[in-house]
């Protein structure tokens, strides 16, 4: 199979000098654990409320609608690349977009998050989850086409929510601190739970395939809430569905990143699920994270996002600690341990990128 042809036979991009430059970028080289000219940097939620230009273009436009306007998605995705000189762009969307695309009645309420009108609590409720087709998300294909034309040599990261995190929203009906309904299903009706996660794995895989075939150079699976699970529960009740997603996109040959919050006890299992890169939050130093994950994986992370509210000197000190902890790793991508906080000063991010590039230059 050609490196430029996906399993469906779709050929999104021919081999060109631009594509070759993307493949040789510091970000993709680090994902592949190859030597890099400097440690690459990008930030989760780098396109978002911390940027005044984002707030301006999003004014009056609901979140889900903004994810379905290709030209707006393109502009928002490009904003942090222009401003911060990050080494990768991440496609602007939301983890519930594929659920909305297949007809799930949900909305993203400001200050709350995704709210599901009819939570999934019984086997009959699974009927809400039909297959996702490329036609359901044609706006994604269009937006990525626009983006890859504009990004030049900068890689684009596609992403999706992991089955457990999507299930937690669907079962709870919205955000939760305890996941009591989701865990009750997981413990009390393990077959229903397994069937729910399997369907979500199919939907997630299809959504990632659309992004890769449109031109995304890497993908990240966000299992934001997996840190709520004990390792044994994760291995038994969650990891098979995440592994199914990673296996489904493996034939494309793009790097696969796996990220969760509060997942220090799960890092080894997250690596086992099939990722090429394991994201690490700020609670575990990268050298210890590397020991837990084991060889053969790159790591991504892991500056505490709140450090950016401190002085420039303090930010540099903490960033240097991250780089020092990563010094012996096979591959390292500098990132925050979670997303950029909305009230972060954008200038602090711009300076952080410059500092990491300079400090890590080979």
N, C-alpha and C positions, 0 to 999 in steps of 0.2 A: 504493500500500500504506500502510495506517495505520501510524503510528509505534509503535503498541502491538500490532501483529499481526505475528507472525513468518512466515517463508516457508511454514511448514506450515499456516498459517491459525489456529494456536493463539493465543488471546488471554489472556495471563497476567494482565494487570492493566488495569483501565480507567483513563482519565485521572481523577485525583483530586487534591485539594490536596496530599496526601502525595507522590504521584508527581511532581507539578510541583515540589515542594520538593526532591526528590531530584535531578531534572534540573537544578535551579538551584544545586545544591551547589557548593562551591568545588572539590571534586575533579573532578566532571564538567565544570565550566566550564574548568578548567585542561587537561583532556584535549582539549577542543574548542578550546583556544588563545584563550579568551575572558577578559576582565578578571575578576579574583577579588578578594574582600575581604582575603584573606590567602593565603599559599602553603599549599596543603593538604598534609597529612602522613599517611602510613600506612607500615607496616613489613612487609616480607616476614618470615614466621614470627613475626608479632606475637602470634598465638595459639599458644602452645607452652610448651616446658619452662622458659622464663624466668619463668613465672608460677606461684606456689605454688598458686593455685586450679586451674590446669590440671593440675598433677601430682596434685592431690587427686581430681579427677573422673575422671582417666584411670587411677588406681591399679588394677592388676590386669587392665586391659582391653588386649588386643593392639591395635596401631596400626590394622591394617586393619579389625578389628571396630569400633573406635571411629568409623571413617569411615562405617560403615553404620548407625549409630544416630541417627536424625534429631534426637531431643531432645538427645542428647549433643553432636552437631555444632553445634546451635543454641547451646547454652550455651558451648561452647569458642569459637565464632566471636564471640560477644558479649563475652567477657571483656575483651579489650584495648580494645574500644570504651568499655566502662564505666570501665575503669581509666585509660586514657591520653587519652581524648577525641580519638582519631584521626579523620580526616575520611572514612575509608572502612573497611569491614570486608572481609576476604577470606575466602571460604568455606573452612572447615576440611576438608581432604581430603589426598590424596597423589597424585602424578602417576601411580602405578601402579594406582590404583583402577579405571580403565576396562579395563585389561588383566586384572585379577582378575575383573571383571564378565563378561568374555567367556570365562572359563574357563582362562586361563593359570595354570599351577601355579606360584605364587610366594608369597613371604612377606616381610615386613619384619622382619629380625632385629635386635634391639637392639644398637647399637654397630657394626653392619655396614651395614645398609640393605637395599634390595630384593635378594632372591636368587631367581633363576629356576631351576626344577627342570630344565627341558628347553630349553636355549638354542637359538635359531634359528641354524642354520649352513648349511642346505641349502634348496633350493627346496621340497622336501617339507615342511619345517618350517613354511612359510608357512600351511599348513592350520590351524595353531593360531589364526590371526587371523581370526575371523569378524566380521561386522558387529556393531556395538553398537546396541542398540535402547533407547528410553526405558524399556521394561519391565525391562531389565537393571539400571537404576540408579534404580528408583522411590524409593529412600530419598533420593536427591539432590533430586528434585522436592519430596518432602515436607519435607525440611529447609529448602530455600530458601523454601518457602511460610511455614514457621514463622518464619524469619529476617526476611523482608521485613515481616512483621507486627510484629515486635519492634523492628526498626531505625529505624522512623519515617523521618526525613529523611536518615538516613545511607545512602549508596550501598553496595551489595554487589558485590564483584568476584568473578567466577567465574574458574576457571583450569584449565589442563591442561598436561601435558608436551608439548613439541614433538617432532615425529617423530624427529629425530636423537637427542635425549636418551633417548627411549623405546627406540629401536633400540639404543643403546649398552648399555642394561641387558639387553635381550633377547638380543643377540648375545654379549656378554661373560658373561652369566649372573649378573651382579651389578656392584657398583661397580668402577671401574677407573681407574688413573692414566694408562694409556698407550693404551687403546682399541685394542689390537693386533688383536683379532679383528674388531671393527667396521671398522677401517680396512682390514684385509686384504680384507674383503668389498667395501668401497667401491672399492678399487683393483683387486682381482683379478676380481670378478664384478659389474661395474657395473650390469648389467641386474637381477640378483637384488637388489642393494642398492636400486635405484630402485623395484622392485616392493614391497620391504619398506617403504620409507618412504611409498610411495603408500597402502598399506593402513593404515599408522599415521596418515596424514593423514586418511583417512576416519573412523577410530575417534575421533581427537581432535576432528574437526569435529562428529561426532555428540554427543560428550560436552559440548562447549561449547554446542551448540544446546539441549541439555536444560537447562543452567544458565540460559541467556538466557531461554528460554521459561518457566522457572519464576519468573523475576523478577530475575536478575542484571543490574546496570546497566552493567557493563563486564567485559571478560575479559582475562586475562593469559596469554600463552603463554611457558612457562618452557623456554628452550633452555639449560639450566644448563651443559652441557658443550660447547657450540659453540665455545668459546674454544680447544679443542684442534685446531681446523681452520685451515688456510691459507685466505686469501680465495678463491683460485681453486677450491679443493675445495669450499668452502662454496657458492659461486655455482653450480657445476656439479652437485653431488651432494646438496645439502641445501636450498638456498633454494627450489627448486620445490615441495617438499613443504610447507614452512612457508607459502609463498605460497598454496598450495591451501587451507590451513586458514583463513587470513585472508579469502580470497575467499569461502569457504563461509559465513562468519558476517557478511560485509559487509552483506547485505540487512536485517539486524536494526537497523543504525544505531547500535549501541553502540560506545563507544571500545574499541580493540584495542591492547593493550600487548605489546611484545616485549622479553624480558629474557634476558640470558645473562651468564656470568661470564668474565672475561678476554677480552672481545670487542672490545677497543679497535680492532683492525684490521678488524673486521667491522661497525662501527656503520653505515656507509653502506649496506651490503648488507642489514642487518637492517631498516633503514628502507625499502629498496626492496621487501622482501618483502611489505609491505602494512600495516604497523602504523600506527596514529595516534600512538602514544606509544612512544618507544624508551627502554628502561631502560639506565642507564649504571652500571657498577661504579665503585669508587673510584680506579681507576688513571688515568683520563682526566678532566681538569677539564671541567666542563659547557660552558664557552664553547668549548673545543676540540672537545668532542663535538658541539656544535651545528654547527660548521664541517664536521665529517666527515659528519654525517647530512644536512645541507642543510635548506633551508626547508620549511615545511609540516608539520613534526612537533613535537609537544611532547616534552619530555624528562623522565625520572624518575630521581631519585637525589640524591646519590651519596656519602653519608658512610660512611667506613670503619667497619664494625661494631665494630672493636676500640677506636675512640675512646671508646666508651661506658664503658670500663674506666678512663679517665683522670679527672682532677678535673672538677668541674662547670665551672670556668672554661675548662679546655681543651676540653671538649665545646662550649661556647658559641663559642669561638674558631674551631674547625673547622667548626661549623654555619654560622657567619657567612661563612666562606670559600666554602662551597657556595652560600649565598644570593647572595653578591656575584657569583660566577661565573655565576649564573643570572639576574642582573638584567636582561639584555637579551633573554632568551628570549621567544618568543611564548607558551609555556605551560610551567610547571614544577610538578612534584609532588615534594615532598621525600620521600626514602626513604633507606634504607641502600644501600650498594653491593652487598650480599648480605643474607642473612637474619640476624635477631636470634640471637646466640649464646646457647646454653642457660644459661650462667652470668652473663648480663647482669643487673645490678640493675634490676628493673622501675621503680624510682623515677627512674633515669637516663633511661629512655624517656619517662616522664610529663613530666619537666622539659624534655626536648628538644622535645616537642610544644608545650608552653606557650611555650618560647623562640622557636621558629620562628613560631608564630602571632603573638606580640607583635612580634617583630622585623620581620616582613613585612607587618604590617597596613597597608592602603592608606588 
